């Protein structure tokens, strides 16, 4: 009888250990940000994607990410922030906030990725190139687009994005942050998986880790 109970306990313990190992682990699938970053609405879980329009990985992630965002619960706020790690990234950050200011994000966000990576008609480091593209795609007066692109408001938001890129601890894009304190990426989310997994599988694993972090953040909020 004792041997049976001992064997049963070993199986039970093994199942617990296997389940624990299956969960994302801090230091592997995600890490803590160097400092806790303020969120816009403390009552909600804020999820931020740090991205760059010129990044092919961001381009390939975007469709699956968009589908995932549509299924998020009401207490989760999803936002994008354009990464600005180098001067050449500034034009695309300005493009993002120009689309936002002109209420064109929903219409042209995915199209801008296509224009860069598929159609090859926009150069991600060229302000003139993206201004011309936004003008043609929107049907707006070019001066209105240029004025918005070079406005104080857009410049201020780009400066904030630059600061976020620096203080977040991100080393590249796409990077995803949850509740101002958890940071993950495709590389981290797939750290325990074979190197030859498909791009789609890698993206799925990333979003699984983000789901886990959202739940983790929600439980912490519920305790306070």
Secondary structure as the mmCIF struct_conf table of DSSP 4:
data_model
#
loop_
_struct_conf.conf_type_id
_struct_conf.id
_struct_conf.beg_label_comp_id
_struct_conf.beg_label_asym_id
_struct_conf.beg_label_seq_id
_struct_conf.end_label_comp_id
_struct_conf.end_label_asym_id
_struct_conf.end_label_seq_id
HELX_RH_AL_P HELX_RH_AL_P1 UNK A 2 UNK A 22
BEND BEND1 UNK A 23 UNK A 23
STRN STRN1 UNK A 26 UNK A 26
TURN_TY1_P TURN_TY1_P1 UNK A 27 UNK A 29
STRN STRN2 UNK A 30 UNK A 30
STRN STRN3 UNK A 31 UNK A 32
BEND BEND2 UNK A 34 UNK A 35
HELX_LH_PP_P HELX_LH_PP_P1 UNK A 36 UNK A 38
BEND BEND3 UNK A 40 UNK A 40
TURN_TY1_P TURN_TY1_P2 UNK A 42 UNK A 43
BEND BEND4 UNK A 44 UNK A 44
STRN STRN4 UNK A 45 UNK A 51
TURN_TY1_P TURN_TY1_P3 UNK A 53 UNK A 54
HELX_RH_AL_P HELX_RH_AL_P2 UNK A 56 UNK A 69
TURN_TY1_P TURN_TY1_P4 UNK A 70 UNK A 71
TURN_TY1_P TURN_TY1_P5 UNK A 74 UNK A 75
STRN STRN5 UNK A 76 UNK A 82
BEND BEND5 UNK A 85 UNK A 86
HELX_RH_3T_P HELX_RH_3T_P1 UNK A 87 UNK A 89
HELX_RH_AL_P HELX_RH_AL_P3 UNK A 90 UNK A 101
TURN_TY1_P TURN_TY1_P6 UNK A 102 UNK A 103
HELX_RH_AL_P HELX_RH_AL_P4 UNK A 105 UNK A 117
TURN_TY1_P TURN_TY1_P7 UNK A 118 UNK A 118
BEND BEND6 UNK A 119 UNK A 119
BEND BEND7 UNK A 122 UNK A 122
TURN_TY1_P TURN_TY1_P8 UNK A 124 UNK A 125
HELX_RH_AL_P HELX_RH_AL_P5 UNK A 127 UNK A 138
HELX_RH_AL_P HELX_RH_AL_P6 UNK A 142 UNK A 149
TURN_TY1_P TURN_TY1_P9 UNK A 150 UNK A 150
HELX_RH_AL_P HELX_RH_AL_P7 UNK A 152 UNK A 167
TURN_TY1_P TURN_TY1_P10 UNK A 168 UNK A 168
BEND BEND8 UNK A 172 UNK A 174
STRN STRN6 UNK A 175 UNK A 178
TURN_TY1_P TURN_TY1_P11 UNK A 179 UNK A 181
STRN STRN7 UNK A 182 UNK A 185
HELX_RH_AL_P HELX_RH_AL_P8 UNK A 186 UNK A 189
TURN_TY1_P TURN_TY1_P12 UNK A 190 UNK A 192
BEND BEND9 UNK A 193 UNK A 193
TURN_TY1_P TURN_TY1_P13 UNK A 195 UNK A 196
HELX_RH_AL_P HELX_RH_AL_P9 UNK A 199 UNK A 223
#
